Amino acid sequence: MTDSKYMTEGLTTHLENWENDGWINIKNTALFKKAAHLLRYQPAQTTFQWIKGHNSTTGNKESDHLARQGANKQDPDVLDLNVPIEFDLNGAKLATLT
């Protein structure tokens, strides 16, 4: 569950086009690439459900609290956004160019 339409639509609706177009002009490319890689190489099916933000949905208040804590940290966490080279293809696919 997430209140981010950008994230849910990015990973469910736009991902194939973004990959085919070589990730050109996509915000948070490294985060989307890492998420796509992790989702594709885990054994269980994953579903996403969009929920309205800043409401009383279970976990929503706590996730907002954790996000505020993270934003206020002196030293940000280091994220491993590396993906295997065979997954991290750059450039648009020739078939998608016009």
C-alpha positions in Angstrom: 0.0 0.0 0.0 1.3 3.4 -0.9 0.0 6.9 -1.3 2.3 7.6 -4.2 0.6 7.4 -7.5 3.9 8.1 -9.2 5.4 5.0 -7.7 2.5 2.7 -8.4 1.9 3.9 -11.9 5.6 4.0 -12.6 6.1 0.3 -11.7 2.9 -1.0 -13.1 1.9 1.1 -16.1 5.0 3.0 -17.3 7.9 0.8 -16.5 8.1 -1.1 -19.9 8.0 2.2 -21.8 10.5 3.9 -19.6 12.9 0.9 -20.1 12.3 0.9 -23.9 12.9 4.6 -24.1 16.2 4.3 -22.2 14.9 6.0 -19.0 15.3 9.4 -20.7 13.8 12.3 -18.6 12.5 10.0 -15.8 12.8 11.3 -12.3 14.3 8.9 -9.7 15.6 6.6 -12.4 18.0 4.8 -10.0 15.3 4.1 -7.5 12.9 2.8 -10.2 15.6 0.6 -11.7 16.5 -0.9 -8.3 12.8 -1.5 -7.5 12.1 -3.1 -10.8 15.1 -5.4 -10.5 14.2 -6.5 -7.0 10.6 -7.1 -8.0 11.6 -9.2 -11.0 14.0 -11.4 -9.1 11.9 -12.3 -6.1 9.8 -15.4 -6.1 6.5 -14.0 -4.8 3.9 -12.0 -6.7 3.7 -8.4 -5.7 0.7 -6.2 -5.9 0.4 -2.5 -5.3 -2.6 -0.7 -3.9 -2.9 3.1 -3.9 -4.4 4.7 -0.8 -5.2 8.3 -0.1 -2.4 9.9 1.8 -2.5 11.5 5.2 -5.5 9.5 6.4 -6.1 7.0 9.1 -5.3 3.9 7.0 -3.2 1.4 9.0 0.4 2.2 8.6 -0.1 5.5 6.8 0.5 7.7 9.9 3.5 5.7 10.9 5.0 5.8 7.4 4.5 9.6 7.4 6.2 9.8 10.8 9.2 7.6 9.5 9.5 9.8 6.4 9.7 12.9 8.5 12.4 11.3 10.7 14.3 10.3 7.6 14.1 13.8 6.1 15.4 15.3 9.3 18.4 13.0 9.6 21.8 14.8 9.8 23.5 12.0 7.8 21.3 10.3 5.2 21.3 6.6 4.9 23.4 5.1 2.1 21.2 3.1 -0.3 22.6 0.4 -2.5 21.0 1.3 -5.8 23.3 -1.0 -7.9 21.7 -3.5 -10.2 23.5 -6.2 -12.2 25.0 -4.9 -15.5 22.8 -7.2 -17.6 19.8 -5.5 -16.1 21.1 -2.0 -16.3 20.8 -1.4 -20.0 21.2 2.2 -21.2 19.8 3.8 -24.3 16.5 3.5 -26.1 15.6 0.2 -27.9 16.0 0.6 -31.6 12.4 -0.7 -32.1 11.0 2.2 -30.1 12.7 5.0 -32.0 10.7 6.9 -34.6 
